[in-house]
Amino acid sequence: MSLCSVVAIQRWFPAVTFSIPILLARWLRALGLAVALFLGLMKLAGLPCGVGAGCDAVLSSRYAVLLGIPMGIYGAVLWSVALISPSPASRRWAHHLLGFGSIVMVGLQAFV
């Protein structure tokens, strides 16, 4: 993004900030959304991940589906809320649920 466009955006929308931590957080959320969508759609389509990729073990696990929906789809919904929600409260809840889900999944790895 060029300096002129940043100045123009800040003139019309003074509440919009362009700090490095905020932009980094948005990129990381977008990356989380991309990974969750990839895994969810691969599970739905039944496609292999690739030779030596290692995600086949994840997608074929009995923990890869909850209530008939791939875990990646749940993650994609939560990452979408965390990425595009205008409400700080809903973003906070999405982050809490993502954190809880991560703790549960990492905990499962210890026992499986």
GUPA-450573 format. One line per field, with one value per residue (C-alpha): residue in three letters; x, z, y; residue number from 1. Coordinates in steps of 0.02 Angstrom, whole numbers, plus 50000, padded with zeros to 5 digits. Layout:
GUPA-450573
res	c(ALA	...) .
u	c(X	...) .
w	c(Z	...) .
v	c(Y	...) .
n	c(NUM	...) .
//
This chain:
GUPA-450573
res	c(MET	SER	LEU	CYS	SER	VAL	VAL	ALA	ILE	GLN	ARG	TRP	PHE	PRO	ALA	VAL	THR	PHE	SER	ILE	PRO	ILE	LEU	LEU	ALA	ARG	TRP	LEU	ARG	ALA	LEU	GLY	LEU	ALA	VAL	ALA	LEU	PHE	LEU	GLY	LEU	MET	LYS	LEU	ALA	GLY	LEU	PRO	CYS	GLY	VAL	GLY	ALA	GLY	CYS	ASP	ALA	VAL	LEU	SER	SER	ARG	TYR	ALA	VAL	LEU	LEU	GLY	ILE	PRO	MET	GLY	ILE	TYR	GLY	ALA	VAL	LEU	TRP	SER	VAL	ALA	LEU	ILE	SER	PRO	SER	PRO	ALA	SER	ARG	ARG	TRP	ALA	HIS	HIS	LEU	LEU	GLY	PHE	GLY	SER	ILE	VAL	MET	VAL	GLY	LEU	GLN	ALA	PHE	VAL) .
u	c(50000	50076	50096	49973	49835	49868	49855	49695	49616	49664	49590	49421	49424	49522	49487	49579	49755	49899	50016	50130	50058	49880	49929	50030	49881	49768	49890	49904	49715	49705	49837	49738	49582	49674	49744	49576	49486	49615	49599	49410	49386	49512	49414	49248	49312	49406	49563	49738	49853	50006	50151	50239	50132	50077	49903	49828	49854	49763	49619	49593	49590	49428	49446	49443	49253	49133	48945	48977	49069	49258	49354	49432	49260	49234	49406	49368	49209	49299	49447	49324	49239	49409	49463	49312	49200	49180	49138	49285	49178	49142	49326	49374	49253	49318	49496	49445	49360	49509	49626	49518	49506	49695	49724	49603	49683	49860	49802	49731	49900	49973	49850	49836) .
w	c(50000	49950	50068	49966	49984	50172	50191	50088	50189	50353	50295	50255	50395	50541	50654	50536	50597	50503	50640	50610	50752	50687	50509	50568	50670	50519	50408	50538	50550	50360	50363	50495	50388	50234	50325	50406	50239	50153	50282	50290	50102	50081	50208	50125	49952	50011	49917	49971	50034	49937	49954	50121	50172	50336	50336	50279	50455	50525	50402	50426	50616	50707	50785	50614	50614	50747	50721	50539	50501	50474	50610	50476	50437	50620	50618	50457	50531	50689	50592	50480	50632	50704	50539	50480	50631	50673	50853	50974	51085	50947	50895	51076	51088	50923	50990	51152	51058	50940	51089	51179	51023	51000	51179	51159	50995	51063	51219	51108	51027	51194	51207	51026) .
v	c(50000	50166	50312	50417	50287	50270	50460	50463	50322	50404	50569	50490	50361	50435	50284	50166	50131	50054	49999	49851	49742	49765	49723	49573	49510	49527	49431	49293	49281	49269	49133	49037	49054	48989	48836	48795	48812	48703	48564	48576	48572	48431	48328	48368	48327	48172	48225	48172	48309	48256	48137	48158	48307	48228	48302	48137	48071	48222	48213	48026	48038	48003	48177	48262	48272	48337	48312	48267	48429	48435	48527	48637	48710	48757	48837	48930	49003	49060	49130	49224	49301	49346	49424	49524	49554	49739	49698	49680	49568	49442	49443	49411	49263	49193	49204	49118	48976	48958	48951	48824	48717	48725	48670	48524	48468	48479	48385	48248	48227	48174	48029	47972) .
n	c(1	2	3	4	5	6	7	8	9	10	11	12	13	14	15	16	17	18	19	20	21	22	23	24	25	26	27	28	29	30	31	32	33	34	35	36	37	38	39	40	41	42	43	44	45	46	47	48	49	50	51	52	53	54	55	56	57	58	59	60	61	62	63	64	65	66	67	68	69	70	71	72	73	74	75	76	77	78	79	80	81	82	83	84	85	86	87	88	89	90	91	92	93	94	95	96	97	98	99	100	101	102	103	104	105	106	107	108	109	110	111	112) .
//
